[in-house]
Amino acid sequence: MIKTDGSRCGLTAAKSKKADGYCYQHMGAQRRRTWGAIKKLRGGYHASYVGPDDQRHYAPTVFMAKVDAEVWLAKERRLIDLDEWTSPQAREDAARDAELRAKAAALTLREYADPWVQNRHNRNGQPLKARSQADYRRLLKAKIYPRFGDTELKDITKEDVLAWYRTMTRPRPNRHPLTPCCGRS
């Protein structure tokens, strides 16, 4: 029906969806993707390719436009050509890890400790009781936050903790320096 140059053909059109209005005679003249695959889905276009590791790798998202899927495939092909390729999943995992490290690097002890107490479990895997959580919070507020509360976790060193711990210890028989003073242990 339609030739590659856009003119009409007198032959009957192929009925398959892949033919897209082309007749069998001119269907083979359509350009075929040389690398990778793009599939049309209900929600958009899904791109994939077989990588240097002989595994099929899929795009991390479904693209709304076919051209976006083609661009993703072109970028993947470029990485392979430059010998800079790693699997998309490995790159996604590395990016997630880097983001978590960056977030943790800017996290202060106070920001870390509050959820830590809330989510802490005992030896049996059960959540801490309200009284134990209150004791942890009291110790944090009274002893730890004054020195380390607003310090970023990445800046707290072993030497800092040991120096702080030495200031907390006083000669008290049979008592741990951080135990409550009210006689409970």
N, C-alpha and C positions, 0 to 999 in steps of 0.2 A: 504494500500500500504506500509506504513512505520510503524513499531512498535516503541514503546517507547524506546526499547533498540537499535534502529537503523537498525534492520534487516527488510527485506521486508516481506510483507504479501501478500497472493494470492488473497485477496478480492479486489473488485474495490474501487477506491478512491472516497471520497466524493467530490462533485463538488463545494461546497461553499468555499468562500475565507477563512473562519475561519478554515476550515479543514486543509488547508496548506499541502495537499498531504497525509493526514492520511485517513485511511478507517474508516467507521462508527464504526466498532468493536473496534478499538484502539484509536479513537478520544477522548473518555472520559478519557484516561490515561494521556493526556497532563496536565502539571502543570498549575493550574489556580491561578491568583493573589488572595491573601487572603485579601488584603486591598488596597483600592484606585483603580483608573482606569487610563489606558494610552491608548490614541487613536492616531492612525497614521493619520496625516493630510498631505496635500501637502507640507507644509513648514517644517514639522518635527513632533515631538511627543508632545501631549498635556496631561498633568497630572492633575488629580483632585481626591478629596476624600470627604467623608462626615465627617465633624468634630464633636466634642463633642456638638456643638450647633445644631446638626441635619440639618445643611445647607451644600450644596455642595460648596467646595472651590477649585478654579482653580489656577494653577501655574501662577506666574506673567509673565512668558515668554513661548514661544514654544521652546522645546529643539530639537537640531539637532540630537542627539543620544538618543536612547531609554534608555541606561544606565544612562544618565543624568537625565531623568525623574524619573527613579527608585530611584536614589540617593535622589532627591528632596522629593519623597514620603517617603523614609526611614527617612529623617531628620524631616519631619512633624510628622511622627508616633512617633519618639523619643521624640519630644517636648510634644506630648500628653501623652506619658507614664510617663514623668518626671513632669507632671502637670505644665509645663511652656508654654503651648500653648496659643496663641492668633491668631486670623484669619490672614492669609497672608496679606489681605488688611490693617488691623489695624497695622501690623508690618511695612508695606511699608509706610503708612501715618506717623507713628512715626519716621521712618528713614528720610523721607523727611522733617518733621518738625525740627528734630534735625540738619539736614544739613542747613536748612534755619537759624536756631538760631545761629549755628556756623559761618555761613557766615555773619550774621548781627552783631555778636559779634566782628568780625574783621573789620567791616565797619567803616570808619571814617566819620565825619560829612560832609566833603567836598565831599566824594564819594556818600553819601546819598543825599545831597542837590541839586547837579547839576541835576540828573534825576527828583528829586521832583519838581523843578521849571519847567522843561520841560513838565512834565505830570500833572501839577496843573490845576484845573478847578475853575471857579468862582461859585457863588451861583446858577446860572442857569444851571450848568453842562457843560458849554462851555469852551473850552481851553482858557487860558489867552492870551491876546493880546501881541504882541511883546513888546510894551512899558512897560506893567506890568511885563513881564518876565525880561526886562532889569533893572527895578527898584529893583526887588527882587535880581537879581544878584549883582547889585551895593551895596545894603545893606549887602548882604552876604560877599562880598569882603572887604568892608570898615569896617564893625562893628563886624561881627560874625566870619569870618575865622581867623582873627588875634588871637583870643582867643581859639576857638574851632575847627578850620578847620582840623587839623591833629590829633585830639583826637578821639579815638574810641567811638562809640555811647554808648557802655556799660559802659564806664568810665565817662560819663557826668551825673552828679547828679543834683537834683533840687537845692541843696545848691550852686553848682557851677554857675548855671544859675542865681539864685537870686543875688549872689555876683557880677557877671558880669553886671547884669542889673542895680544894684545900681551904678556902676561906669559909666554907660551910662547916667544916669539921672542927669540933671542939672535943677535947677529951671527955667523953661520956661513957661510962662503963656499960658494956653490953647493949649499946644503942647504935643503930644506923643513923647517920647524920640527917637523913631526910625523913625519918619517921616522925609522926606527929608528937607534939609535946604533951598531949593530954593522957598519956599512959597506955593508949591503945597501940598495938603493934601489928 
